[in-house]
Amino acid sequence: MKKSFWVPLAAAVGTMAGLYLIGFLTDIELFAFKWSLSYTEISLIPIIIGLLVALI
């Protein structure tokens, strides 16, 4: 694959991982990813921001 495909993909995944990490460390509900045996809760804000970073 060409490099032009991998750069936006890496930027999007890095942004999403960074936002989820910030949400986990600072306990911000908007950026949180929580799971337990009974349910899983995933915030969509980091996913949306990651997609926007990939498109830019």
N, C-alpha and C positions, 0 to 999 in steps of 0.2 A: 504494500500500500504506500501511497505517497505521503510525504511529510505533512502536506497541507491538510490531511485528514486527521493525523495524530495530534497535532498541536491544539486545535480546538477541543478535541476529546480529552486530552490531558488537562487542559485548563478547566473544563467543566467538571471533571471528576475531582480535581484538586480543590476547586471552589466548594463543591458540595461536601467533601470530606472536612475541609477546614471549617465550614459553617456548623456542621454537626459536632465537630470537636469543640468549637467555641460554645455551642449550646450545652454540651455535656459538662464542660469544665465550669462554666459560669451559671449553670442551672437556669438558662433562658428557655422558656416553654416554646417560643416560636421556632427555635432551632434544635429542638430535642428529638432524639431517637430513643425510645424506651421500649423494652420488651420484658415480658415475664412469661410464666407458663400459661397464664390465662388469656393474655392479649398482647398485641403489638401496636405501638403508636408511632407513626412516622409523620414528621412535619413536612409539608409540601413546599414551604418557603425556600429552603436550600436547593431543592430540585429545580424550582422555577428560576432562581438566580443563577444556578449552574447552566441551565439551558440558555439563558440570556447571555452569559459570558461566552458560551460556545458559538452563539450566532454573531456576536460582535467580533 
